[in-house]
Amino acid sequence: MNCNVVNLFPSPVIQVYVKEDTSELLGHNEYTVSHEQIDRYKQKGSDNRVLENYPKIKQILLNTFTSVAEEILEYKKRDYAITTSWITLSNKGEGSQMHKHKNSFWSCVYYFQEEYPEGTGGIAFDNPNTDLFDFSFQSTDIENNNGINSLTCTFQPIPKLLLVFPSYLEHQVLKQNLERSRNSLAFNVVPLGRWGDGDSSFDQSWVTPSLGTWKSI
């Protein structure tokens, strides 16, 4: 059939490789785990702002995101901040539940290990448009999966690969099939300054950082 398909309003997962040295992360040993793993790793600490301990790497990743925002997403120039950041751990048979990130704009996953052999658990993203249909489709209803009809999409870890995606996308770490552990770094990003318009606008200067309260006008 001769037709043109316009992919309106996509939910992109952007792949970009980090060239700079991030090997300092290899020595980190505090992890965030899924609820299925809590009992096993209850003796371990959990750091939800891990990149505060690695300021150089934090700046590298923030610069990479900013380049994506300006060159790929074509947002106007502005400053951004990394809020929460954590390192996940998956041993054989472990993964995570499906989830999404609130209080965030864009989210990222960075694969900092030196290698991820075949069998390493990937990351799966659910198609957010399926909830908008009144009819329920399953994989058995689809002849050939593509970027328009797929119910889910999986990416395999590759060293130095950074995935950038909108925070509303539900995703999960798939089960690790190897005896060795699988680590990755995740972090959330928010815009700074002023954004939006009219009664949907926000200006960071309206908030008093020290008290977390609104300034009087």
N, C-alpha and C positions, 0 to 999 in steps of 0.2 A: 504494500500500500504506500502511495506517495503522500506523506504527511510530515508535518514539522511538530516536534514535541518541545514545548517550552517548560523547563523545570522551574516552576514558580516557587519562591519561598523555600529553598532547600534548607536542610539541617546538616551543614557540612561537618565532616571530620577532616581536619587539615593535618597533613603529614609534613613535618619539616625535620631536618637533621641538624643537630647541634655540633658545631665544629670544635668548640672550645673544650678544654680539659675539665672534666667533672669527676675525675677518679676519686676525689676526696669523699664522695658519697659511699664508696665501697666499704669504708670502715664503720659506717653507722650501724648500730645494733639495737635501736628502739623502734618498734613496729606498731602500726595500727592493724588490727585483725578483725575479721568478720565475727558476728555473734556466735557462729558455730565453733570458733577457735578460742573463745575467751577463757574457758576453763583450762585449756592446755597451756595458754601463754599468760595466765593471770599474774605470774611472777615478773613479767616484762612490763616496762613502762610504756606509755603511749604519748608521743609528742605530736601535737596537731599544728605546731608551727616550726617544723624541723628546719626549714630554710633560714630561720633566724640564726642558726648555728653555722651556716655556710653563706656568708654575705656575698662572696664573689660569685658563687654558683647561682644564688638568688638573682643577682643582677644580670648574669648571662641569660637566664631563662626569661626574666622580665623583658630584657631587650629583644629576645627572640619573639616573644608574644607581641610586643609593640610593633615590630616589623611586619608580622602577619596582619595585625589590625590595620596598618596603614597601606601595605602593599597588596594584600590579598582581599581583605574585607573592605578596603578603601574607606575606612572611617577617617574623619578629620583628626589632625594631630591633637593629642591630649596625653596626659599622664595616667598611668595605671598603677595599681598596687596588688601585690600578691598577699592574700589574707591567710587562709589556712593552708598548710602543706604537711604531708605525711608520707611515710614509706610503708608500703604493704609487704607482707610476708605470706607466701603460700608454699607449704610443703606438699608432698605427694598426697593426692586425694582431696586437697583443699582448694577453695575458691572463695567467692563472695556472693552475697545475695544481689538481686537486681535493685538498683537505687539511682537517685539523682541528687544533685547538689543544690541546696537552697542557699539564700543569702549570697548569691554569686552571679556573675555575668557570663564569663567563659571559664571553662575548666580545662586542665591539661594533665596528661600522663607522660612521664619521661622514663625511658628504659635505659638505666645507667649501668647495668651489669655488662661485663666484658663479653659475654656470650649468652645466647638464649637458644639452646639446642632444640631440634625438632621434638615435639611433645610438650614443650613449655606451654602453660595455659595462656591463651590469648585474652582479648577483651572483646565482649559482644555488646553491640548497641541495638536497642529496640527502636523500630520505626514509630515515631510519635503520632503519625497520621492515622494509624490503625484505630485509635480511640475516637477519631472524628467520624468514622463511618458507622451507619446504623446496622450494616451487615457485618458479620464476623467472618473474616477470611482466615484460613489456615494454610500452612505450607503445601498441603495436598491439593489446594485449589489453584496453585500456580504451576504453569508448565515450565517456564525458565525464569529463574531469579535474575533481576536486574536492579538498577538503582532506583527504579520507580516503584516496583511491586514488592520488593523484599521486605519481609517482616522483621528481619534482624540482619546485622552485618558484623563480621568478626575480623579483627586485626591481630596479627601475630607480632609478638615483641621482637624488635630488632635493636641491637646496641646503638645508642645515641639518637634514637628516634623519639621525637616529641609529637604527641597527638594533641591537637587543639580542637575543642568542640563546645557548643553552647551548653550551659550548665543544666538546661532542662532535659537533655537527652538521658534517658534511663540506660544504664549499662551495668555490666558485671564482669568480674574477673572469672574466667572459666577454670575448671578443675585442672590442677597441676598433675601431669601424668608421669613425671620423672621423680627419681629419688632425691635429686638435688632441690634446693629451695629456689623460689622465684621471687625476686624483689622488683619493685617499681616505685617511682616517686609520683605522687599526685599533688596538684595544687589548684587553688581557685584564684580568679582575678576579678577585680572590680575597677570601674573607671573612677578617676578623681576629678575634682573641680565641679563644674556645673554641666548638667546634661538634661535632656528632655525639654518640654515646652509647656507653657500655660500652667494649668493646674496639675499637670503631670511632670513638672520640672522639679529638679533637686539641685541644691547648691551646698557643697561640703562646708562652706563657710557659715552656713546657718546653724551648724551643730558646734557646740562647745566641746572639743575633744576631751578636755580634762574631766568634765562632769557628765558628758553624754546627754546634755539637755539642749533644748532649743533656745537660741538667742532671742531676746525681745526685739521687736522691730519698731 
